[in-house]
């Protein structure tokens, strides 16, 4: 919020930071609730799985077209097409 008046303020960066803050808050709340029934290793595993599920759709939406356009062609050019 302190950099809102700066010339190089970026709304996408600000919104991403706020989503990150909210995600960490919900993660902490879930951890406190879930710690009564499981140990710390299982809790970490469940939180990691949930984070993976949450991160896959934005990754496919934002990076998928670039991967399809450039990524596979670069790999095929470097390694070669094997069938």
N, C-alpha and C positions, 0 to 999 in steps of 0.2 A: 504494500500500500504506500510505502514511503517513496517509491520510484514512479508513482502514477503520473506525476507532472514532468518527468524526464522526456526528452525528445525521442529517445530510443526505446520507449516503453512498448512492450509487446503483449497484446492481449492473450494470444495463444499461450505464451509462457506463463502468464499470470493465472489463467484458467487451469492450466496443467498443474501448477503448484497448489492451487486450492483443491483440486481433485485429489492430489497426492496427500495433502493434509487430512482431508476427510477420510480417505482410504486408511491411512495409518491410525486414525482415531477409531474407526470401526473395527480394525484389526485388533487394536488393544482391548476394546470392549469385548469382542468375541473371545479373545484369549482369557480374559478374566472370568468370563462365564464358563468357558470350556475347561479351565484348569481344575475344576472340582472333580471331574470324572476321568481324567487321563494324565499321563505324565508328560513332561516337557518335550520328549522326542516325538510322541504321537501328535501333540499339539502343533509342533513345527511342521510335521509332515502334512497335516490337514490344511494348515495355513498356506503352505507352499502349493498344494494342489488347487486350492481356491484361487490363489494369485495367478496360477497358470491359466485357469479357466477364464478369469477376468481379463487377462492380457491378450489372449489369442484373438478375439474378434477385432480389437483396434489394430493389432499388428497385421492381420489379414487385410483389413480395410485400407490402411495407410501404406503398407509396404508390399502388399500382394501384387498390384499392377506393375510396380517397378521390378519386382522379382521375376514376374512372368516375361516382362519386356527385355530386361537386361541380364538378369542373373543366370537364367538357364542358357542363354546364348553364349555368355562368357565362359561358363563351365564347359559347354560342348566344345567351344573353340580351344580351350586349354587342355582338356583331357581327351576329347574326341568322342564321337557317338558310338556307343557299344550297344548292341542289341542282343 
